[in-house]
């Protein structure tokens, strides 16, 4: 993916090739500015790649698709709607009847643990609860692929860990394909089946790391020796690329 500007051409993503297996959770990590969000936007059909293609189950992605849902870092709730009507919004756009979309929305609200808040407005919710509303709204669309761009980035660390555990519990029930962008290495290891490590821009996938930790993963997973090994390995990969981004490679050598 290249971008044209007044100052010239910037190549954000060079040559990325990968596949998300069915029912698998894949995280993408890399140094700041390496093109992680650009990659996600191409998969979601928000950007068309300059070269190459993206496909979902053999169908080329040419724009946003109804079988793909996205969750972003920013609060995307509609503040004038209740939780129920926020979660049902995508189904409403699709023309689903009110009774049916509310039934589906209530099932998703139950899944994310917000049943007692379905009549609340977003202004009455915490940041973590708003993100659970966004996840419920995405899941209500029954997507084949769930795309998540730093969905917990605006949350404090304690809330982030709690919502991350909730996401994993939800995913264990739904088993959508997930492509998850994060800067948090621990988060990537805890959630994922695979972690794609992107290089400095113009980016490639430097390494695909298989996370061979058993599922389901309780909170104590972070203390396992294998978890620490994977975390350390990913940190070393990221450190090299971050130094390139900051122009520290020669100094480090």
SVG drawing of the C-alpha trace seen along z (x, -y; Angstrom):
<svg xmlns="http://www.w3.org/2000/svg" viewBox="-41 -19 69 46">
<polyline fill="none" stroke="black" stroke-width="0.4" points="0.0,0.0 1.5,-3.3 0.2,-6.8 0.7,-9.9 1.2,-13.3 2.6,-16.7 5.9,-15.6 6.1,-12.4 5.2,-8.7 5.1,-6.8 5.1,-3.0 3.3,-2.0 3.0,1.8 5.5,3.5 4.8,7.2 2.5,8.8 1.1,12.2 -0.8,14.2 -4.0,16.2 -6.3,16.3 -7.4,19.9 -11.1,20.5 -11.9,20.1 -8.5,18.6 -7.5,15.4 -4.6,13.5 -2.9,10.4 -0.7,8.0 2.1,6.1 4.9,3.9 6.6,0.5 4.5,-2.7 3.8,-3.8 4.6,-0.5 1.2,-0.1 -0.8,2.1 -4.0,0.1 -3.5,-0.3 -3.3,3.5 -6.6,3.8 -8.3,1.2 -7.4,3.1 -8.8,6.3 -11.9,4.4 -12.3,3.0 -11.9,-0.6 -8.7,-0.9 -7.9,0.8 -4.3,2.1 -2.0,0.5 -0.9,4.0 -2.2,7.4 -5.6,8.6 -7.4,9.4 -9.9,12.3 -12.3,13.8 -13.2,17.4 -12.1,17.0 -14.0,13.8 -12.0,10.7 -12.6,7.8 -13.6,4.7 -15.2,2.7 -16.8,3.0 -18.6,6.3 -21.6,7.3 -19.8,10.5 -17.0,8.4 -17.3,6.2 -14.9,3.7 -14.2,2.4 -12.1,-0.7 -10.2,-2.3 -12.4,-5.4 -15.8,-5.4 -18.2,-4.5 -21.4,-4.3 -24.3,-6.5 -24.8,-8.6 -28.5,-9.3 -29.4,-5.6 -29.8,-3.0 -27.4,-0.1 -30.0,2.1 -30.5,-0.2 -26.8,-0.7 -26.2,3.0 -29.2,3.4 -28.0,0.5 -26.3,2.5 -29.2,4.9 -31.5,1.9 -29.5,0.7 -29.8,4.1 -33.6,3.9 -34.0,6.5 -37.4,6.2 -37.5,4.5 -38.5,7.7 -35.8,9.8 -33.0,7.2 -33.9,6.6 -33.8,10.4 -30.4,10.7 -29.1,7.6 -30.3,8.9 -28.5,12.2 -25.2,10.3 -25.7,7.9 -26.1,11.0 -22.9,12.5 -20.8,9.4 -22.3,9.2 -24.3,6.0 -27.9,7.4 -28.8,5.1 -27.6,2.0 -29.6,2.5 -31.8,-0.6 -28.8,-2.8 -27.3,-5.5 -23.6,-5.4 -23.1,-8.5 -24.0,-6.3 -21.4,-3.7 -17.7,-3.4 -15.1,-3.3 -14.8,0.5 -18.5,1.0 -18.8,-1.1 -16.2,1.1 -18.2,4.1 -21.2,2.4 -19.1,2.0 -18.1,5.6 -21.7,6.7 -22.8,4.5 -20.1,6.1 -21.1,9.7 -24.8,9.0 -23.9,8.8 -22.7,12.5 -19.5,11.6 -17.2,14.2 -14.3,11.9 -14.0,9.6 -11.4,6.8 -10.3,4.9 -8.0,1.9 -6.5,1.2 -9.9,1.6 -8.6,1.3 -6.0,-1.4 -8.0,-4.2 -8.6,-2.2 -6.6,-2.2 -4.4,0.9 -6.7,2.6 -9.8,2.1 -7.9,3.2 -7.0,6.5 -10.5,7.1 -12.1,6.3 -9.4,8.5 -10.4,11.4 -14.1,10.7 -13.2,10.7 -11.5,14.0 -14.5,15.5 -16.8,14.2 -14.6,15.4 -14.5,18.9 -18.2,19.0 -18.4,17.4 -15.0,18.5 -15.1,15.9 -11.9,15.3 -10.3,12.3 -7.6,9.9 -6.6,7.8 -4.2,4.8 -2.4,4.0 0.8,2.4 0.6,4.6 2.8,7.7 1.3,9.4 -2.2,8.8 -1.2,10.3 0.2,13.5 -2.8,13.9 -5.5,13.6 -4.0,15.1 -3.3,18.3 -0.8,16.5 1.0,13.2 2.2,11.5 5.2,9.3 5.4,6.5 8.7,4.8 9.5,1.1 8.0,-0.7 7.7,0.2 6.5,3.2 6.6,6.9 5.6,9.7 8.9,10.3 7.8,13.5 4.6,15.4 4.8,16.7 2.5,19.6 1.1,19.2 1.2,22.8 -0.6,22.1 -3.6,24.3 -7.1,23.0 -9.1,21.8 -6.6,19.4 -7.3,18.4 -6.0,15.2 -2.9,17.1 -1.7,17.8 0.6,14.8 2.7,16.5 3.4,19.6 7.1,20.0 6.0,20.5 4.1,17.3 7.2,15.5 9.3,17.1 6.8,16.0 6.6,12.5 10.5,12.2 10.8,13.5 8.2,11.0 9.8,8.2 13.2,8.9 11.7,8.9 9.8,5.6 12.9,4.0 15.0,4.4 12.2,2.9 11.5,0.0 15.2,-0.9 15.1,-1.1 12.0,-3.4 13.8,-5.7 17.1,-5.6 18.9,-3.8 20.1,-0.8 23.6,-2.0 23.9,-3.2 22.8,0.2 25.2,2.0"/>
</svg>
